Amino acid sequence: MSKIITIHSFRRGVGKTSLISNLAVLLALQGRRVALTDRDLQSPSIHLFFNLSDGEDAHALNDYLWNKCDILSTVQDVTPQIAENPTGKLFVIPASNNLADIMQITDTPPNIDRYVGGLEKLGKELSLDMILVDASAGLNEDTLQAIAVSNVVVLVLHPDQQDFQGTAVAVDTIRKLQVPVIHLVLNDIPDNLNEEDLHVQLEKTYQCGRGIILDHTEELMTLASAQPFVLSYPEHPLTARIKELAEQL
């Protein structure tokens, strides 16, 4: 089966969806066959980065999870958006931004076996190297089920006390689920913090290695999720840092 990489955060608003969208683009540009899945069913946003809309004939992950369609009918090939002749492929499986679909997740949690079966079929039918999953923030049952079937979890946090404490709980929980690999990304770092001190703090606190540190970037704020940052700024230092994480994955 394809490697499943789930991105997660203890709380919302730390930039995990932006990060996973950029990672997916870079991995495809490096020649990998990648599927990017929006599993954040209560707050879907991956569709914004690739300008995908809910058309009459379009299906979302929600439709598959609730037995309304086959998983392959949810797939949108966005490879032409990232390069003219890339060696890899990038497929997006969006979640619905329809209010009724978003509310359904609270009433009827999705079946984990159907979710895993869909990932297996995607990997086989699309010959995928990797499946990147944007999980919802927090440690609810639905998110923990998604994490439990992952080969790698990338945890994103901000440099504040609440995030550091919450991420410690997340790391402990993920280890209990026996996920083989955990990567840490400290995001949106202001200029006045010392990077080496932050690396030491990450390694000492979580024992997951040095982690990746991403600086606060005004250009990223200006883009406002209109498209992946690495496409607009391929030579930017932030792009280079995200490439480091892509190489680790």
NULO-657300 format. One record per atom (N, C-alpha, C, O): x negated, y negated, z; residue in one letter. Coordinates in steps of 0.05 Angstrom, whole numbers, padded with zeros to 5 digits, always signed. Atoms other than C-alpha are relative to their C-alpha. Last residue first. Layout:
<recs>
XYZA;...
</recs>
This chain:
<recs>
-00023-00018+00004L;-00185-00244+00080L;-00005+00021-00021L;+00012+00038-00027L;-00002-00018-00023Q;-00252-00273+00100Q;+00022+00020-00003Q;+00021+00042+00007Q;+00022-00020+00003E;-00261-00302+00030E;+00000+00019+00023E;-00006+00043+00019E;-00007-00018+00022A;-00193-00336+00034A;-00021+00021-00004A;-00014+00045-00008A;-00020-00018-00011L;-00212-00366+00102L;+00008+00021-00022L;+00010+00045-00016L;+00014-00017-00020E;-00275-00397+00072E;+00019+00021+00012E;+00011+00045+00014E;+00014-00021+00015K;-00234-00421+00012K;-00015+00019+00019K;-00016+00043+00014K;-00021-00021+00005I;-00190-00459+00061I;-00012+00023-00016I;-00004+00046-00012I;-00005-00014-00026R;-00253-00496+00085R;+00022+00022-00004R;+00019+00044+00007R;+00023-00017-00005A;-00273-00513+00013A;+00004+00016+00026A;-00004+00040+00028A;-00002-00023+00018T;-00204-00540-00001T;-00022+00020+00005T;-00018+00044+00005T;-00021-00017-00011L;-00210-00585+00060L;+00004+00025-00017L;+00008+00047-00006L;+00011-00017-00022P;-00277-00611+00034P;+00021+00018+00013P;+00015+00040+00022P;-00001+00012-00026H;-00241-00634-00030H;-00012+00018+00021H;-00010+00042+00019H;+00028+00005-00010E;-00265-00608-00097E;+00000-00012+00028E;-00021-00019+00038E;+00017-00024+00000P;-00199-00575-00118P;-00028-00003+00011P;-00040+00016+00019P;+00027+00008-00009Y;-00157-00634-00095Y;-00018+00024+00001Y;-00026+00033+00022Y;+00004+00029+00004S;-00089-00631-00130S;-00028-00009+00006S;-00038-00028-00006S;-00003+00005+00028L;-00089-00555-00139L;-00004-00030-00006L;-00015-00037-00027L;+00024-00009+00014V;-00119-00542-00070V;+00002-00005-00030V;-00018-00006-00044V;+00021+00019-00002F;-00064-00584-00037F;-00024+00007-00018F;-00036-00010-00031F;+00023-00008-00016P;-00008-00538-00059P;-00023-00020-00002P;-00030-00029-00024P;+00014-00023+00013Q;+00051-00577-00087Q;-00024+00008+00017Q;-00032-00008+00035Q;-00009+00000+00028A;+00102-00629-00065A;-00013+00022-00017A;-00001+00032-00036A;-00010-00026+00008S;+00092-00610+00008S;+00009+00001-00029S;+00023+00020-00037S;-00026-00006-00012A;+00085-00683+00030A;+00013+00026-00012A;+00037+00026-00018A;-00012-00019+00018L;+00027-00698-00018L;+00028+00008+00009L;+00046+00013-00007L;-00012+00015+00022T;+00011-00760+00023T;+00015+00019-00019T;+00035+00012-00030T;-00024+00012-00009M;-00001-00719+00086M;+00015-00014-00023M;+00040-00013-00024M;-00019-00021-00005L;-00051-00676+00050L;+00027-00011+00009L;+00048-00002+00001L;-00010-00008+00026E;-00087-00737+00023E;+00021+00023+00003E;+00040+00024-00013E;-00022+00018+00009E;-00091-00764+00094E;+00011+00008-00027E;+00035+00005-00032E;+00005+00010+00026T;-00131-00704+00118T;+00023-00017-00010T;+00046-00007-00012T;-00023+00017+00009H;-00137-00682+00190H;-00007-00013-00026H;-00029-00024-00029H;-00002+00028-00008D;-00194-00632+00192D;+00026-00013-00008D;+00039-00004-00028D;-00008+00017+00022L;-00188-00557+00186L;+00005-00028+00010L;+00021-00032+00028L;-00009+00026-00009I;-00226-00511+00233I;+00006-00018-00024I;-00011-00021-00042I;+00003+00020+00020I;-00232-00437+00218I;+00011-00026+00010I;+00033-00026+00022I;-00023+00013+00011G;-00243-00386+00273G;-00007-00020-00022G;-00030-00026-00026G;+00002+00030-00001R;-00306-00372+00312R;+00025-00014-00011R;+00030-00037-00003R;+00019+00012+00018G;-00289-00299+00326G;+00001-00030+00002G;+00016-00042+00018G;-00007-00007+00028C;-00225-00270+00354C;-00020-00011-00020C;-00014-00015-00043C;+00018-00022+00008Q;-00246-00271+00427Q;+00009+00012-00027Q;+00010+00036-00030Q;-00015-00021+00013Y;-00186-00315+00445Y;-00016+00025-00008Y;-00004+00046-00013Y;-00027-00003-00010T;-00211-00367+00495T;+00014+00025-00011T;+00028+00039+00003T;-00001-00007-00028K;-00286-00360+00486K;+00029+00006+00009K;+00033+00024+00025K;+00012-00026-00004E;-00284-00358+00410E;+00002+00009+00029E;+00008+00033+00035E;-00016-00021+00013L;-00235-00415+00404L;-00011+00028+00006L;+00004+00046+00013L;-00025-00003-00016Q;-00272-00458+00455Q;+00018+00022-00012Q;+00030+00037+00003Q;+00007-00014-00025V;-00339-00446+00421V;+00025+00005+00017V;+00028+00027+00029V;+00006-00028+00007H;-00311-00465+00354H;-00005+00016+00025H;+00004+00039+00027H;-00025-00013+00005L;-00280-00528+00385L;-00004+00030-00008L;+00011+00047+00000L;-00013-00004-00026D;-00346-00549+00415D;+00026+00015-00004D;+00033+00033+00012D;+00014-00023-00012E;-00379-00539+00347E;+00012+00006+00027E;+00015+00030+00035E;-00007-00025+00012E;-00326-00583+00315E;-00013+00024+00013E;-00001+00044+00018E;+00025-00013+00009N;-00333-00642+00362N;+00006+00028-00010N;+00017+00045+00005N;+00006-00025-00013L;-00268-00681+00366L;-00024+00013-00012L;-00028+00012-00036L;+00015+00004-00025N;-00265-00755+00348N;-00005+00025+00015N;-00017+00024+00037N;+00029+00004+00004D;-00248-00743+00274D;-00015-00001+00027D;-00039+00005+00027D;+00008+00029+00003P;-00179-00714+00288P;-00031-00002+00000P;-00045+00016+00009P;+00019+00009-00021I;-00167-00639+00276I;-00007-00029-00005I;-00016-00036-00026I;-00005+00028-00003D;-00106-00621+00234D;-00016-00013+00023D;-00006-00026+00041D;-00007+00018+00022N;-00110-00546+00241N;+00004-00029+00009N;+00011-00034+00032N;-00006+00025-00015L;-00145-00496+00285L;+00003-00022-00020L;-00015-00030-00033L;+00004+00024+00015V;-00141-00431+00245V;+00009-00024+00017V;+00032-00026+00024V;-00010+00025-00012L;-00150-00365+00281L;-00007-00024-00018L;-00029-00026-00028L;+00016+00024+00006H;-00158-00297+00248H;+00014-00024+00012H;+00038-00026+00013H;-00013+00026-00006I;-00131-00232+00277I;-00020-00022-00007I;-00043-00021+00002I;+00016+00024+00004V;-00148-00163+00249V;+00016-00025+00007V;+00039-00027-00002V;+00029-00003+00001P;-00125-00092+00265P;-00016-00025+00001P;-00037-00026+00014P;+00007+00012+00026V;-00053-00106+00288V;-00031+00000-00001V;-00043-00010+00017V;+00022-00015+00014Q;-00044-00059+00347Q;-00005-00009-00028Q;-00011+00007-00046Q;-00012-00012+00024L;+00023-00087+00370L;-00020+00014-00017L;-00013+00026-00038L;-00017-00022-00010K;-00009-00098+00438K;+00014+00014-00023K;+00020+00037-00021K;+00018-00022-00006R;-00062-00140+00402R;+00016+00024+00011R;+00009+00047+00004R;+00008-00011+00025I;-00007-00183+00372I;-00019+00024+00004I;-00018+00044-00010I;-00023-00016+00011T;+00023-00195+00441T;-00008+00014-00026T;-00001+00038-00029T;-00003-00023-00017D;-00044-00217+00471D;+00022+00018-00010D;+00020+00043-00010D;+00022-00018+00005V;-00057-00263+00412V;+00003+00026+00016V;-00002+00048+00006V;-00003-00012+00026A;+00012-00294+00418A;-00022+00020-00006A;-00016+00043-00016A;-00021-00020-00002V;+00005-00306+00492V;+00004+00015-00026V;+00008+00039-00026V;+00011-00021-00016A;-00062-00341+00480A;+00021+00023+00005A;+00014+00046+00004A;+00015-00017+00018T;-00029-00380+00424T;-00013+00023+00015T;-00016+00045+00005T;-00019-00017+00015G;+00021-00408+00472G;-00014+00019-00018G;-00005+00042-00020G;-00013-00018-00018Q;-00033-00434+00519Q;+00019+00020-00014Q;+00018+00044-00009Q;+00020-00018-00009F;-00075-00465+00464F;+00012+00021+00019F;+00005+00045+00017F;+00006-00020+00021D;-00013-00494+00431D;-00021+00020+00009D;-00019+00044+00003D;-00024-00017+00004Q;+00011-00528+00494Q;-00006+00022-00020Q;+00001+00045-00016Q;-00001-00020-00022Q;-00059-00554+00511Q;+00024+00019-00004Q;+00021+00043+00002Q;-00012+00011-00025D;-00069-00589+00445D;+00005+00022+00019D;+00005+00046+00012D;+00018+00003-00023P;-00114-00578+00385P;+00013-00014+00023P;+00006-00036+00031P;+00010+00028-00001H;-00061-00552+00336H;-00018-00002+00025H;-00016+00014+00043H;-00006+00016-00024L;-00051-00478+00322L;-00011-00028-00003L;-00029-00033-00019L;+00006+00029+00004V;-00048-00429+00264V;+00009-00015+00025V;+00030-00011+00036V;-00014+00018-00020L;-00052-00354+00275L;-00009-00028-00004L;-00033-00034-00004L;+00014+00026-00002V;-00071-00310+00215V;+00017-00018+00018V;+00040-00024+00012V;-00016+00023-00008V;-00048-00238+00224V;-00018-00025+00002V;-00040-00024+00014V;+00014+00023-00010V;-00079-00180+00186V;+00020-00021+00008V;+00041-00025-00005V;+00028-00007-00002N;-00056-00110+00169N;-00017-00022+00012N;-00037-00017+00026N;+00021+00015+00014S;+00016-00127+00182S;-00027+00013+00004S;-00032+00026+00025S;+00006-00015+00024V;+00074-00080+00201V;-00023-00013-00017V;-00027-00006-00040V;+00008-00028-00007A;+00077-00104+00273A;-00007+00016-00025A;-00023+00035-00022A;+00028-00001-00008I;+00078-00178+00252I;-00010+00029+00003I;-00032+00036-00005I;+00016+00007+00025A;+00144-00171+00215A;-00030+00002+00006A;-00045+00012-00011A;-00002-00023+00018Q;+00175-00135+00275Q;-00016-00005-00025Q;-00029+00014-00035Q;+00017-00021-00010L;+00148-00189+00322L;+00001+00025-00018L;-00019+00039-00021L;+00027+00007+00007T;+00180-00243+00279T;-00019+00022+00009T;-00038+00030-00006T;+00003-00002+00029D;+00249-00211+00283D;-00029-00005-00009D;-00040+00010-00026D;+00000-00028+00008E;+00244-00199+00358E;-00005+00003-00030E;-00021+00020-00039E;-00026-00014+00000N;+00226-00271+00374N;-00003+00028-00011N;-00023+00035-00023N;+00003-00029-00004L;+00155-00293+00390L;+00027+00013+00003L;+00032+00027+00023L;-00010-00011-00025G;+00152-00364+00362G;-00002+00030+00001G;-00010+00043-00018G;+00015+00006-00024A;+00145-00390+00291A;+00013+00012+00025A;+00037+00019+00025A;-00010+00022-00016S;+00177-00356+00232S;-00016-00003+00025S;-00029+00016+00035S;-00020-00008-00021A;+00134-00312+00188A;+00010-00024+00015A;-00003-00045+00016A;-00003+00024-00018D;+00101-00334+00123D;+00022+00007+00020D;+00046+00006+00014D;-00027+00003-00012V;+00081-00267+00091V;-00001-00025+00019V;-00017-00026+00038V;+00002+00020-00021L;+00023-00258+00043L;+00028-00007+00010L;+00045-00013-00006L;-00026+00013-00004I;+00024-00193+00004I;-00003-00019+00023I;-00009-00010+00046I;-00007+00011-00026M;-00044-00173-00023M;+00029-00010+00000M;+00039-00020-00021M;+00022-00003-00018D;-00075-00132-00079D;+00008-00008+00029D;+00000+00005+00048D;+00010+00022-00016L;-00009-00124-00115L;-00025+00008+00016L;-00027+00031+00025L;+00028-00006-00003S;+00005-00075-00171S;-00015-00021+00016S;-00035-00032+00008S;+00015+00023+00010L;+00072-00109-00185L;-00030+00004+00002L;-00046-00014-00004L;-00010+00008+00026E;+00114-00045-00180E;-00016-00024-00012E;-00018-00026-00036E;+00003-00020+00021K;+00073-00014-00124K;+00008-00010-00027K;-00008-00007-00046K;+00028-00007+00004G;+00062-00074-00079G;-00004+00020-00023G;-00023+00017-00038G;+00014+00023+00012L;+00133-00100-00089L;-00029+00008-00006L;-00039+00003-00028L;-00008+00000+00029K;+00162-00031-00075K;-00014-00023-00014K;-00023-00019-00037K;+00012-00023+00014E;+00123-00025-00010E;+00006+00000-00030E;-00011+00006-00046E;+00028+00006+00004L;+00143-00095+00011L;-00015+00023-00014L;-00031+00018-00032L;+00003+00020+00020G;+00216-00079-00001G;-00029-00007-00005G;-00037-00011-00028G;-00004-00013+00025G;+00212-00015+00039G;-00003-00019-00024G;-00013-00012-00045G;+00024-00015+00007V;+00182-00053+00096V;+00002+00014-00026V;-00017+00014-00042V;+00021+00020+00005Y;+00240-00103+00096Y;-00026+00015-00008Y;-00038+00007-00028Y;-00005+00010+00027R;+00291-00047+00089R;-00021-00020-00007R;-00030-00021-00030R;+00007-00021+00019D;+00260-00012+00149D;+00005-00009-00029D;-00010-00003-00047D;+00029+00000+00005I;+00260-00077+00189I;-00008+00022-00020I;-00027+00018-00035I;+00009-00027-00006N;+00335-00087+00181N;-00030+00002-00007N;-00038-00003-00030N;+00005-00018+00022P;+00351-00162+00181P;-00011+00027+00010P;-00024+00029+00031P;+00029-00002+00005P;+00381-00195+00243P;-00005+00020-00023P;+00009+00041-00024P;+00006-00027+00009T;+00457-00206+00236T;-00030+00002-00007T;-00037-00004-00029T;-00022-00018-00005D;+00487-00266+00272D;-00008+00029-00006D;+00001+00048+00008D;-00006-00001-00029T;+00424-00308+00279T;+00022+00020+00007T;+00023+00031+00029T;+00022-00013-00014I;+00399-00291+00209I;+00005+00002+00030I;-00003+00021+00043I;-00004-00029-00002Q;+00467-00307+00180Q;-00021+00014+00016Q;-00016+00035+00028Q;-00015-00006-00024M;+00460-00381+00197M;+00003+00031+00003M;+00005+00040+00026M;+00017+00006-00023I;+00405-00390+00145I;+00014+00008+00026I;+00001+00019+00044I;+00020-00021-00001D;+00447-00356+00092D;-00019-00004+00024D;-00026+00016+00037D;-00014-00025-00007A;+00506-00401+00106A;-00020+00023+00003A;-00017+00039+00021A;-00006+00001-00029L;+00461-00463+00105L;+00013+00026+00009L;+00006+00036+00031L;-00029+00004-00003N;+00432-00447+00036N;+00007+00003+00030N;-00002+00022+00043N;-00004+00024-00017N;+00356-00455+00038N;+00030-00008+00002N;+00037-00030+00009N;-00022+00018+00007S;+00347-00383+00015S;+00001-00024+00018S;-00003-00022+00043S;-00023-00004-00017A;+00279-00350+00024A;+00021-00021-00007A;+00015-00042-00018A;-00010+00022-00018P;+00230-00349-00032P;+00022+00010+00018P;+00035+00030+00013P;-00026-00010-00008I;+00192-00288-00061I;+00011-00021+00020I;+00005-00019+00044I;-00012+00011-00024V;+00134-00320-00098V;+00028+00013+00004V;+00044+00015-00014V;-00029-00003+00000F;+00089-00284-00147F;+00010-00011+00026F;-00002-00007+00047F;-00013+00009-00024L;+00017-00305-00161L;+00031+00002-00003L;+00042-00011-00021L;-00029+00006+00002K;-00026-00269-00211K;+00011-00009+00027K;+00001+00000+00048K;-00019-00012-00019G;-00101-00264-00221G;+00029-00007-00006G;+00035-00019-00027G;+00005-00029+00000T;-00149-00277-00278T;+00018+00015+00019T;+00022+00039+00016T;+00013-00011-00024P;-00120-00346-00289P;-00005+00030-00003P;+00010+00044-00018P;+00007-00028+00005N;-00107-00371-00360N;-00014+00012+00024N;-00037+00019+00023N;-00009-00009+00027E;-00070-00437-00357E;-00006+00029-00005E;+00012+00044-00015E;+00022+00001+00020A;-00075-00448-00282A;+00010+00010-00027A;+00030+00024-00028A;+00026+00003-00013I;-00033-00456-00219I;-00024-00002-00019I;-00044-00013-00013I;+00002+00026-00015Q;+00037-00470-00246Q;-00028-00004+00010Q;-00036-00027+00016Q;+00005+00022+00018P;+00032-00414-00299P;-00003-00028+00014P;-00014-00046+00002P;+00028+00002+00010T;+00023-00364-00243T;-00004-00022-00019T;-00025-00036-00017T;+00008+00028+00001V;+00090-00381-00211V;-00028-00003-00010V;-00040-00024-00008V;+00029+00002+00008D;+00122-00313-00225D;-00007-00029-00003D;+00002-00043-00022D;+00004+00021+00020Q;+00188-00311-00186Q;-00030-00003-00006Q;-00046-00007+00013Q;+00027+00009+00006V;+00208-00248-00150V;+00000-00021-00021V;+00014-00019-00042V;+00006+00024-00015T;+00277-00240-00119T;-00027-00013-00008T;-00033-00035+00001T;-00015+00022+00011S;+00301-00191-00173S;-00004-00026+00016S;+00006-00047+00007S;+00014+00011+00024L;+00245-00144-00154L;+00015-00024-00012L;+00003-00040-00026L;+00021+00018-00007I;+00274-00135-00084I;-00014-00013-00024I;-00022-00036-00023I;+00025-00014-00001D;+00339-00106-00111D;-00023-00020+00006D;-00021-00043-00001D;+00015-00002+00025C;+00403-00144-00096C;-00025+00018+00005C;-00031+00025+00028C;-00014+00012+00022K;+00458-00157-00046K;-00015+00002-00026K;-00003-00003-00047K;-00010-00020+00019N;+00435-00108+00008N;+00016-00012-00023N;+00034+00000-00033N;-00028-00007-00006W;+00428-00159+00064W;+00013+00015-00022W;+00037+00013-00027W;-00002-00010-00028L;+00352-00160+00063L;+00028+00008+00007L;+00032+00026+00023L;+00010-00027-00002Y;+00353-00167-00013Y;+00004+00012+00027Y;+00013+00035+00030Y;-00018-00017+00015D;+00398-00228-00014D;-00009+00030+00001D;+00007+00048+00003D;-00024-00005-00015N;+00358-00260+00042N;+00019+00019-00014N;+00030+00037-00002N;+00005-00023-00017L;+00294-00252+00002L;+00024+00007+00017L;+00029+00031+00022L;+00020+00005-00021A;+00323-00299-00049A;-00004+00025+00016A;+00011+00044+00014A;-00004-00014-00025H;+00360-00288-00115H;-00023-00007+00019H;-00045-00013+00011H;+00024-00005-00016A;+00365-00336-00173A;+00008+00015+00025A;+00029+00010+00038A;+00010-00027+00005D;+00422-00330-00223D;-00023+00008+00017D;-00033+00030+00016D;-00022-00019-00001E;+00462-00390-00199E;-00010+00029-00003E;+00001+00047+00010E;-00017+00000+00023G;+00399-00430-00185G;+00022+00021+00003G;+00021+00038+00021G;-00020-00021-00001D;+00370-00440-00116D;+00019-00003-00024D;+00040-00016-00022D;-00026+00008-00009S;+00309-00483-00133S;+00019+00024+00001S;+00013+00044-00012S;-00020-00021+00006L;+00235-00471-00138L;+00027-00009+00011L;+00028-00019+00033L;-00022+00013+00014N;+00187-00531-00141N;+00021+00021-00009N;+00029+00021-00032N;+00000-00010+00028F;+00126-00490-00122F;+00024-00009-00016F;+00030+00001-00037F;+00027+00002+00011F;+00109-00524-00056F;-00002+00008-00029F;-00020+00000-00043F;+00007+00028+00005L;+00182-00535-00039L;-00027-00003-00014L;-00030-00020-00032L;-00011+00009+00026H;+00201-00462-00048H;-00008-00028-00007H;-00010-00035-00030H;+00019-00006+00021I;+00154-00445+00010I;+00009-00009-00027I;-00007-00016-00044I;+00012+00024+00013S;+00200-00483+00057S;-00020+00006-00022S;-00030-00012-00035S;+00015-00007+00024P;+00248-00436+00093P;-00012-00026-00013P;+00001-00047-00013P;+00011+00025+00008S;+00267-00454+00165S;-00017+00003-00026S;-00041-00001-00026S;-00015+00021-00013Q;+00312-00400+00192Q;-00010-00028-00008Q;+00004-00048-00004Q;-00027+00002+00011L;+00289-00347+00143L;+00016-00023+00013L;+00036-00032+00001L;-00010+00020-00020D;+00215-00357+00157D;+00029-00007-00009D;+00034-00028-00020D;-00015-00015-00020R;+00199-00293+00118R;+00010-00018+00022R;+00022-00009+00042R;-00010+00018-00021D;+00178-00332+00056D;+00018+00016+00019D;+00042+00020+00014D;-00028-00005-00009T;+00138-00282+00016T;+00008-00019+00022T;-00007-00021+00042T;-00004+00019-00022L;+00076-00298-00026L;+00029+00002+00008L;+00047-00006-00007L;-00028+00008-00004A;+00057-00241-00072A;+00001-00016+00025A;-00010-00009+00046A;-00010+00009-00026V;-00015-00237-00096V;+00030-00005-00001V;+00040-00017-00020V;-00028-00001+00005R;-00054-00203-00152R;+00014-00003+00027R;+00012+00015+00044R;-00017-00019-00014R;-00125-00224-00139R;+00029-00002-00011R;+00038-00023-00021R;-00005-00024+00015G;-00170-00258-00191G;+00017+00021+00014G;+00021+00043+00004G;+00024-00017-00003Q;-00202-00314-00150Q;+00004+00027-00014Q;-00014+00044-00013Q;+00021+00011+00017L;-00148-00361-00176L;-00026+00016+00001L;-00042+00015-00018L;-00007-00006+00028A;-00097-00315-00145A;-00020-00011-00020A;-00027+00002-00039A;+00005-00028+00004L;-00133-00318-00078L;+00007+00009-00029L;-00006+00025-00041L;+00029-00006+00002L;-00137-00393-00082L;-00006+00029-00005L;-00023+00036-00022L;+00010+00011+00025V;-00063-00401-00097V;-00029+00007-00003V;-00037+00016-00025V;-00010-00017+00022A;-00042-00354-00041A;-00010-00010-00027A;-00018+00007-00044A;+00015-00025+00000L;-00087-00390+00009L;+00009+00018-00024L;-00008+00029-00038L;+00027+00006+00012N;-00057-00457-00010N;-00017+00025-00001N;-00032+00029-00020N;-00004+00006+00028S;+00014-00431+00002S;-00027-00006-00014S;-00031+00004-00036S;-00004-00026+00014I;-00008-00398+00067I;+00005-00005-00030I;-00003+00011-00046I;+00025-00016+00001L;-00038-00463+00093L;+00004+00025-00016L;-00013+00031-00033L;+00019+00013+00018S;+00022-00507+00075S;-00025+00017-00003S;-00035+00020-00025S;-00010-00004+00027T;+00068-00457+00108T;-00018-00013-00021T;-00022-00002-00042T;+00005-00027+00009K;+00025-00454+00171K;+00010+00005-00028K;-00003+00020-00044K;+00010-00001+00027G;+00021-00529+00180G;-00005+00028-00011G;-00021+00031-00029G;+00030+00000-00002V;+00028-00537+00256V;-00013+00004-00028V;-00037+00004-00030V;+00012+00026+00006G;+00101-00560+00255G;-00030-00001+00001G;-00042-00022+00003G;-00003+00011+00027R;+00134-00501+00289R;-00017-00026-00003R;-00026-00037+00016R;-00022+00019+00003R;+00110-00465+00351R;-00001-00012-00028R;-00020-00008-00044R;-00017-00001-00024F;+00069-00404+00369F;+00023-00019-00002F;+00044-00014+00009F;+00007+00021-00020S;+00044-00398+00298S;+00018+00002+00024S;+00041+00011+00022S;-00018+00005-00023H;+00043-00343+00246H;-00010-00023+00017H;-00033-00031+00015H;+00008+00025-00013I;+00014-00322+00180I;+00021-00008+00020I;+00045-00006+00015I;-00022+00016-00010T;+00023-00249+00159T;-00012-00025+00014T;-00030-00023+00030T;+00011+00021-00016I;-00026-00213+00114I;+00022-00019+00009I;+00035-00032-00008I;-00021+00019-00009I;-00002-00147+00086I;-00013-00020+00019I;-00023-00012+00040I;+00006+00012-00026K;-00055-00109+00047K;+00021-00021+00006K;+00027-00038-00010K;+00014+00025+00000S;-00022-00072-00011S;-00006-00010+00028S;+00010-00004+00046S;-00017+00024+00000M;+00000+00000+00000M;-00017-00025+00000M;-00040-00024+00010M;
</recs>
